[in-house]
Amino acid sequence: MCLNDTNRRDFLKTAAAAGIAVAGVQALATPAAAHAREHTARLGDKVALTDVRVFDGDQVTAPRTVVVDNGRIGISALGARRIDCAGAVLLPGLIDSHIHLRDVNTLHQLAGSGVTTGLDMACFPPSVVNSLRRLSGLPDIRSAGTPAVAPGSPQSQLPTFPADAVLTGPDQASRFVRARIAEGSDYIKIIVDEPGLSPETVKAVTTAAHSSGRLVMAHATTTAMAERALDADVDMIHHVPLDSALPAEVAARYVATGTVAVPTLTMMEGFAGLGIPGMDYAAAEGSVAALRRAGARILVGTDANTAPGIPVQPPFGTSLHHELELLVRAGLTTREALRAATSLPAESFGLRDRGAIRPGYRADLLLVDGDPLADITATRAIRRVWVGGVEYSPAT
């Protein structure tokens, strides 16, 4: 779809806000202890899940026994408390590759939907992120912290946005990356959309991050900006265009460069539904189809947020199940969609202890009725969830 200059400016301004302006609203640091909830199992309990069928990344197996032992997948059921699963399907805990943390309630909402790892794509100040790390029985998190933005961008004008993340040129890239790493950022986020960072600055930030052993996430919502991100050799591009579908040759560049796609179709669907000229969900869906045909790696990310002023706010947890359904409608098989929420994000983010149900891996588990390989909506039929070996039980 072609955009005139006015519509294009409106599109870029609005799309730049999608999934990133939430980072500019200071998260509410609520003490985790105030939200402590009882769990039906404790870390250290040994449990044997019997008569359970397992999604092994390829198929749903015949009924077997899976042991949870001291927070990990165990081997021997000797001495374990047994739980009869009556033929239900056990999935690895789901991973959302694009959320925006706010407080501990965020983690409870994720856990309730079987999302056991949340990959935050912008949240500050660092104290908020740190307060949500390593909470027993709640999802494990990683965070980009504060993203790199350009002067004049919507983020740079927020009163709480850190000044050292507004970059005017490539000479500031190394300092920006060092500051984020010092704050505890697990990877680096760059806003590429216009009004955005220059190609030279995007490249400099990427190079500095790679030199420091950090992956680079790029926010790009048009084909031109996706190409700029590809030129800079970023590791992942979040979002897909709403103005026109990615051409086959651009989708092929994702594969050639090893760049991972996180389409966030849930957010794209929401923005397309606002009636803004030039925003067409068919373009986002077509981009995913083009990426799949090219053989690109695609991950599940929802852009879940609760930021005031953002017109689209996918709910934490439940939106991941919707994202799976949208990806299947866009052309992924159910197997591919499930991998996009389990093994592939674990591999892509270097999380080597999750994404599959194997001895020694974290006991992040989701027990569902029905077979999600036959019907992806079966992931919503949740029976039980374990996070790091602790069974999650919401407050009554």
N, C-alpha and C positions, 0 to 999 in steps of 0.2 A: 504494500500500500504506500502510495506517495503522500508526503506531507508538505503543505505549504509552509512558509517560514514561520508564521504565527503558530500554527498547530505544532510544528516541530519544536519550537521553543517551549510550548506548554507541555508537550510530551516529555521532553528531556528534563524539564524542571520537576515534573511529577514523578517520572521514573527514577530520577536521582534520589528522590525521597524514599522510594519503595525499599524497605528492608534495610535502610541505613540511617535515616533520620532518627530512628529509635535509639541509635547510639548517642545522639545528642541530648536525649532527655535523661537526666541523671537518674540512675536506678535507685530504688528505695532499699536501703540497707537495713532490712529487718533481721534481728538476731535469729539465727536458725533455731536456737533452743526454744524460742517462743512458739515455734511451729512443730515441735517434736511430736511424733505420733507413734503409737504402739504398732509393732510388727508381729505377725504370727510366727515368725521364726527369727532366730538370732544368728549373727555371724558365729560360726563354729558348729552349728547344728549339722548333723549328717542326715541327709534325706535321700531316699531312693524313690524316684518317679517310675512307677511300673506301668506296663501296658501302655506305653506312650510311643506314638509315631513321630519321627524326627525329620525336620527339613534339614538335609545335609548339604545344602547349596546346589544340589542337582535334582533331587527327588525327595519324596516323602517315604521314609523307610517303613518296613514292617514293624509291628510293635516290639519294643525292647525296654530296657531299664536304663535310666540316666541317673547318675549319682551326683548329688551336691554335697561337697565336703569342704568345710571351712572356707566358704566363699568361692571355691573353684569346682570345675567339673572333675569328679573323682573316678575311681576305677572299681573299687570293691564296695558292694552293698552290705558287707558284714557290719552289723551293729547299727544300721541306718533305720530311721523311722520311715515307714513305707507309705506312699501316697498312690492310690490306684487312680490312674488317669483315664481309664476306660476308653482307650483308643483315641484320645484327643491328640492334636498335633502340637509339637513343641518346636518353637522357632528360637533362633538366637535373639537376644534383646535387640530392639530396633535402634538405629542410629539416625538422628536428624542432623544433617550436615549444614543447616542454616537456621539458626534461631537467634533471638536477641534476649539475653537474660534480663531479669528484673529483680526477682527476690526468690526466697525459698519456695514460695507457692508455685513458681514456675517449675521447679523440680518435681513437686508433688503431682502437678498436672501431667508432666511427661511420664512419670512412673505409672500413673493410673492407666495410661494408654499403651504401656509396654515399651516406651522409649527409655532405654537405659543409659544411653550416651547422648549428650547434647553438645553440639559444636557451635559455639557462639561466634557471630560474625561482627560484633561491635558492641561493647559495653564499657562504661567507665563510671566512676573512678575505679582504679584497680582494687581498692578495698572491697568493693561490692563483689567483684569476681572472686576474690580470695575467700570471702565469707561463704561462698557456695561450693567450694572445692572440698572433696574428700569427706562428704557427709554420709555416714554409714546408712545403707538402705535406700539411698537416693541416687539419682543418675549421676554418673561421672561426667565432668564437663571439661572442655578446652575452650580457649577464647582468643580472639584477635586483639582484644583490648580496644584501643583507639585507632581508627583508620587514618590513612594519609588522605588529605583533601586539598583542594585548590582554593585560593582566595576567591571570594564571591560565590562559592558554592553554598547550597542551602545549609549544609552542616557547619561551615565556617562561621555562619551568622548566628548560630545558637549561642546563648549567653554562657552555657556551661561547657562549650567545646574547648579542649585544651589548645592553647595557641601554638604549641610546638608541633602540632600535627597539621598545621596549615602551611603547606610548602610552596615556596615561590620559585624554586629552581632545583636542579639536580644536585647542587652543592650541599643541600640540606638533607639529602637522603640518608647518608650514613648516621648522622646524628639522630634522625627520626627513628631509625631501626634500633640503634643502641638504647634509646629511651624506652621503646616498647619492650624490648627484651628485659631491661632492668625492672620494668613493671610486672613482668611475668607473662607477657603475651606468648602464646604457644605457636602462633603463626602471624603473618603480617597481612593486613588488609589495605587495599588501595582503591579509591574511588576514581574510576577512569572516565565516567560520563562527563559530558560538557555541562556547565563550565568546569572542566576538569584539569588534571595535571597534564603538563606537556608530555609528549612521547619520551623526551629525554629524561624527564623526572620519573616517569613510570618505570623506565628501564633502569635508572639509577637505584631506585628503591628496591626493585627486584634483585638487582645484582648484589646490593648490600645485604639483603635478607638471605639470599642463597649463600653468600660468603659466611654468614653467621649460622648457617644450618637451619634456616626457617623456610617453610613453605610460604608461597605468596598467593593470596586470594584477590581476585579482581572483580569489582562490581562494574558490570557493563550491560546496558540494556538496548543497545542498537548494534547493528552489524558493523558499522564503522568503528565503534568503540571496542567491540569484541576483537576486531582485527588489530587495533592498537595494543590490546592486552596480549594477543598472540605474538605480535612483533617483539614485545618485551620479555617473552619467555616466562610468563607467569605459570603457576602450577594449576590453578583452577579459575574458571570463570563462572561467577554466580549470576543467575538470571538469563533469560533469552529475550530476543527482541519482540516488541509488540507492534512495531511499524511494518516489518516485512520479515518473512521467514529467512533464516540463514541460507545463503546459496550453498550448493553442494561443494563448491571449491573451498568455501570458508569452513564448512563442517569437516572437510578432509584435512584442513590444517590442524584441527584439534588432535586428530589421530597422528599426524606426522610429527607434531611437537610433544605428544604425550600429555596434552592439556585436558584436564578433567572438567566436565560440565555439571553444574548444579542448577537445573532450570528454574526451580521454585515456581512450578506451574500454578500452585495454589494462589500465590501472590499475583502472578500474571493474570490469572482468571479474575481475581478480585478487582484489579485496576482496569482491566478491559470492561468490566461490568459497570464502571462509573459513568460511562457515556462520554468520555473525553475523546474528541476527534483524533483519529490517527492511531488509536489503541485498539488492536484487533486480536482477540485471543487465538484466532486461527493462525496468526503469524507465530505465536509462541508454540502452539501445538505442531505446526509445520517445522519449526526449528528442531524440536525434539525428534521428529521423524527423520529429518535430514541427518542429525547427529547419530542416530541409531543406524541408519543405512550406511553411514561412513565407518561405523565401528568404534565411535568414541565411547569413552567410559562416562557413564551417567550416574549421578548420585541423587538420592532423595534429600531434598531440603525444602522446608516449608516457609521460612521467613516469619515464623510465629513471633508475635510481639504484642505488647499492651501499651504502646506509646501514645500518649495524648497527641491529637492532631494528625495522626496517620490514618487515612481513610480506610485502609484495609488492614485488618488485624486478625490473621489466622490464629486460631486458638492453639495453645500448646498441647501436644500429644495427639488429640483427635485429628488435627489437620494432616498429620503424617499419613494416616490411613486414607484420607482424601487424596493426598499427593500420589500414593501408590495407584489409586484408581485412575487418576488423570494420566499418569505415565502409561498405564496399560491402554487407555483410550487413545493415546498418542502413538501407539505402535509397539511398545515393549511387551514382551511376553510376561506372564505372571512370574516365571522363574527369574527373568531379568530384573523385574521390579523388586522382588524380594532380595535379590543380591544387592541391588542398589541401596537397600536400607540395612544391610548386614555386612557381608564380607567385603564388598567393594569400598565402602567408606573406611572400614578398618584398615584395609590395605593402603588406601590413598593417603590417609592421615598418619600412617605408621603406628597404628594401635594394634600391636601384634598379639594381644591377649584376649581378643574378642572378635565378634563377627561370625563365629561358628561354634558348634557344640562339640568340643574336643577335650580330652583329658588335659588338665592343667590350665585351661582357659577360664576366664572369669565366668562365674555362674550367673550370667545375665540371660534370663530366659522368659519366654512368653508362651503360655499355654492357651491354645484356642480350640474352639469347636469348629469342625469343618476342615476342608482342605483348601488352603489358599492357592495352591497350584491349579486347582480346578476353578476356583472363584476367589479373586483377590479380596473381595469384601469379607471373607472369612477372618481376616486379621482383626476385624472389629469385634468378633465374638470371643471376647477375652474371658478366660476362666481364672487364671492366676498369673502373677508376675513375680519374678525374683530379680533383685538388683544386687549384684555382688554376693550372691548366696543368701540374701535376706529377702524373705517373701514380703512383698509390699501389700499393705492393707490400709486403705484410706480411712480417715476419721469417720466415725458414724454420726 
